[in-house]
Amino acid sequence: MNKEDQEIIDRSESIAIKYLKETYDLDVTITERRMLPKMAMSRVTVYGYVTGNPEQNFTVSINYETGKSERFSFSSELESFIESKGLNPFNQK
């Protein structure tokens, strides 16, 4: 992997962590990051779970050109946890 791609992946991970903290007040552990081929899409997918609760897992796709979260999917355990905080997991910023 070249330096530019690594910087894109690192920046996308930071955006995903910030998105989850600001939107759902979650502290997360990242387990994997994947960058799609640039000719296909400008997206990095970040995988992880709520720190201390591996069953509360998620994926967040970040558009690295816009710096925005495009997709957020999650386990039913994480859905229940977010709802228990009085938040709607389907109402993304």
DRENDO-1510 file (C-alpha; in Angstrom, 1 decimal, always signed):
<recs>
REC; n; res; u; v; w
REC; 1; MET; +0.0; +0.0; +0.0 .
REC; 2; ASN; +1.3; +3.4; -0.9 .
REC; 3; LYS; +1.7; +6.3; +1.5 .
REC; 4; GLU; -1.3; +8.3; +0.0 .
REC; 5; ASP; -3.7; +5.3; +0.4 .
REC; 6; GLN; -2.5; +4.8; +4.0 .
REC; 7; GLU; -3.2; +8.4; +4.8 .
REC; 8; ILE; -6.7; +8.1; +3.3 .
REC; 9; ILE; -7.4; +5.0; +5.4 .
REC; 10; ASP; -6.1; +6.6; +8.6 .
REC; 11; ARG; -8.1; +9.8; +8.0 .
REC; 12; SER; -11.2; +7.8; +7.2 .
REC; 13; GLU; -10.8; +5.8; +10.4 .
REC; 14; SER; -10.6; +9.1; +12.4 .
REC; 15; ILE; -13.7; +10.4; +10.7 .
REC; 16; ALA; -15.6; +7.2; +11.6 .
REC; 17; ILE; -14.5; +7.3; +15.2 .
REC; 18; LYS; -15.6; +11.0; +15.5 .
REC; 19; TYR; -18.9; +10.3; +13.7 .
REC; 20; LEU; -19.8; +7.5; +16.2 .
REC; 21; LYS; -18.7; +9.5; +19.2 .
REC; 22; GLU; -20.6; +12.7; +18.2 .
REC; 23; THR; -23.7; +11.0; +16.8 .
REC; 24; TYR; -24.2; +8.1; +19.3 .
REC; 25; ASP; -21.7; +8.9; +22.1 .
REC; 26; LEU; -19.9; +5.6; +21.5 .
REC; 27; ASP; -16.3; +4.7; +22.3 .
REC; 28; VAL; -15.2; +2.2; +19.8 .
REC; 29; THR; -12.4; -0.3; +19.0 .
REC; 30; ILE; -11.5; -0.6; +15.3 .
REC; 31; THR; -10.8; -4.1; +14.0 .
REC; 32; GLU; -10.4; -3.6; +10.3 .
REC; 33; ARG; -10.3; -1.0; +7.5 .
REC; 34; ARG; -10.8; -1.6; +3.8 .
REC; 35; MET; -10.4; +0.8; +1.0 .
REC; 36; LEU; -12.3; +0.1; -2.2 .
REC; 37; PRO; -10.5; +0.4; -5.5 .
REC; 38; LYS; -10.3; +4.1; -6.4 .
REC; 39; MET; -11.8; +3.5; -9.8 .
REC; 40; ALA; -14.9; +1.9; -8.2 .
REC; 41; MET; -15.7; +4.2; -5.3 .
REC; 42; SER; -14.2; +6.8; -3.0 .
REC; 43; ARG; -14.9; +4.8; +0.1 .
REC; 44; VAL; -13.2; +3.3; +3.1 .
REC; 45; THR; -15.2; +0.8; +5.2 .
REC; 46; VAL; -14.3; +0.7; +8.9 .
REC; 47; TYR; -15.2; -2.3; +11.0 .
REC; 48; GLY; -15.3; -2.5; +14.8 .
REC; 49; TYR; -17.3; -2.7; +18.0 .
REC; 50; VAL; -18.2; -0.7; +21.1 .
REC; 51; THR; -15.2; -0.9; +23.4 .
REC; 52; GLY; -15.7; -3.7; +25.9 .
REC; 53; ASN; -18.7; -5.1; +24.1 .
REC; 54; PRO; -17.6; -7.1; +21.0 .
REC; 55; GLU; -21.2; -8.2; +20.3 .
REC; 56; GLN; -22.1; -4.5; +19.6 .
REC; 57; ASN; -20.4; -4.4; +16.3 .
REC; 58; PHE; -20.7; -2.1; +13.3 .
REC; 59; THR; -19.4; -1.0; +9.9 .
REC; 60; VAL; -19.2; +2.6; +8.8 .
REC; 61; SER; -18.4; +3.6; +5.2 .
REC; 62; ILE; -16.6; +6.9; +4.8 .
REC; 63; ASN; -16.5; +8.8; +1.5 .
REC; 64; TYR; -12.9; +10.0; +1.7 .
REC; 65; GLU; -13.5; +12.7; -0.9 .
REC; 66; THR; -16.3; +14.4; +1.1 .
REC; 67; GLY; -15.2; +13.3; +4.6 .
REC; 68; LYS; -18.7; +12.1; +5.3 .
REC; 69; SER; -20.3; +8.9; +6.6 .
REC; 70; GLU; -22.3; +7.3; +3.9 .
REC; 71; ARG; -23.4; +4.0; +5.5 .
REC; 72; PHE; -23.7; +2.8; +9.0 .
REC; 73; SER; -24.7; -0.8; +9.7 .
REC; 74; PHE; -24.8; -2.5; +13.1 .
REC; 75; SER; -25.7; -5.6; +15.0 .
REC; 76; SER; -29.0; -5.9; +16.8 .
REC; 77; GLU; -27.1; -5.7; +20.1 .
REC; 78; LEU; -25.7; -2.3; +19.1 .
REC; 79; GLU; -29.1; -1.2; +17.9 .
REC; 80; SER; -30.6; -2.0; +21.3 .
REC; 81; PHE; -27.7; -0.2; +23.1 .
REC; 82; ILE; -28.2; +2.9; +21.1 .
REC; 83; GLU; -31.9; +2.9; +21.7 .
REC; 84; SER; -31.3; +2.4; +25.4 .
REC; 85; LYS; -29.5; +5.8; +25.3 .
REC; 86; GLY; -32.7; +7.4; +24.0 .
REC; 87; LEU; -31.2; +7.7; +20.5 .
REC; 88; ASN; -32.5; +6.5; +17.1 .
REC; 89; PRO; -29.8; +4.4; +15.3 .
REC; 90; PHE; -31.6; +5.0; +12.0 .
REC; 91; ASN; -31.5; +8.8; +12.3 .
REC; 92; GLN; -28.0; +9.6; +11.1 .
REC; 93; LYS; -26.4; +13.1; +10.9 .
</recs>
